[in-house]
Amino acid sequence: MLKDSHNKYGLISKSIHWLSALVVFVLFGVGLWMVELTYYSEWYKTAPHWHKSIGVLLLIATVIRFTWKMFSVSPQTIEAHSPKVQRSSAMVHYLLYLLMMLLMLSGYLISTADGRSIEVFNWFELASLGELITDQEDVAGLIHEYTAYCLIGLTALHALAAIKHHVIDKDDTLKRML
């Protein structure tokens, strides 16, 4: 089943969800590794190029995900969940989207502060808006770093909640996304 239904997510939503999760964790790990690279490392230019390129592709996938979500039926909340759990779940999902967009926007602002566009695997370029604020690269860099930590922490909480629903509550929360 490609499309979402009132009971579960379809293949398109599941694929984008799990691919996004994988990419976020990989980019986080690569980001931690990249900041330790020295100018003389063979990865000094290659790793940031890959990091930026995959980040831009994740941005495109996220826009597709938002668009799909707007025009698709969403699974209904599980009746056994209390109103507090339902509100918490909705809030966490919105925060995950917000953090992802903030992370990608700050990454863009870091990469384009000097006026250069972002080359995405030599397939296409994402144009620069130039330096919009003083010390844009440094300010955006701090936002990018702290947002990445927040996103990873919230993603871990999200995963633990899904496992809790599956193992302890024995409901279909996790099954709907598998």
Residue pairs with C-beta under 8 A, 6 or more apart in sequence:
1 8
1 10
1 11
2 10
2 11
2 12
3 10
3 12
3 72
3 73
4 10
4 12
4 13
4 72
4 73
4 74
4 75
5 73
5 75
6 73
6 75
6 76
7 75
7 76
7 172
7 176
8 75
8 172
8 175
8 176
8 177
9 17
9 75
9 176
9 177
10 72
12 68
13 65
13 68
13 69
13 72
14 177
14 178
16 61
16 64
16 65
16 68
17 65
17 177
19 61
20 58
20 61
20 62
20 65
20 100
21 155
23 54
23 57
23 58
23 61
24 58
24 100
24 151
24 152
24 155
25 152
25 155
26 54
27 51
27 54
27 55
27 58
28 148
28 151
28 152
30 47
30 50
30 51
31 51
31 148
33 47
34 43
34 47
34 48
34 51
37 43
37 44
37 47
38 44
49 119
52 107
52 111
52 118
52 119
52 120
53 118
53 119
53 120
53 121
55 104
55 107
56 104
56 108
56 118
56 120
56 126
57 120
58 100
58 104
59 104
59 108
62 97
62 100
62 101
62 104
66 97
75 176
77 86
77 89
78 171
78 172
78 173
80 169
80 171
81 89
81 171
89 161
92 154
92 157
92 158
92 161
95 154
96 151
96 154
96 155
96 158
99 147
99 150
99 151
99 154
100 151
102 143
102 147
103 144
103 147
103 148
103 151
106 140
106 141
106 143
106 144
106 147
107 140
107 144
108 118
108 126
109 132
109 136
109 137
109 140
110 136
110 137
110 140
110 141
110 144
111 118
112 118
112 126
112 127
112 128
112 129
112 130
113 130
113 131
113 136
113 137
113 140
114 128
114 131
114 137
115 128
115 130
115 131
116 128
117 125
117 126
117 127
117 128
118 125
118 126
118 128
119 125
120 126
133 139
162 173
162 174
162 177
163 174
165 171
165 173
165 174
166 173
166 174
166 175
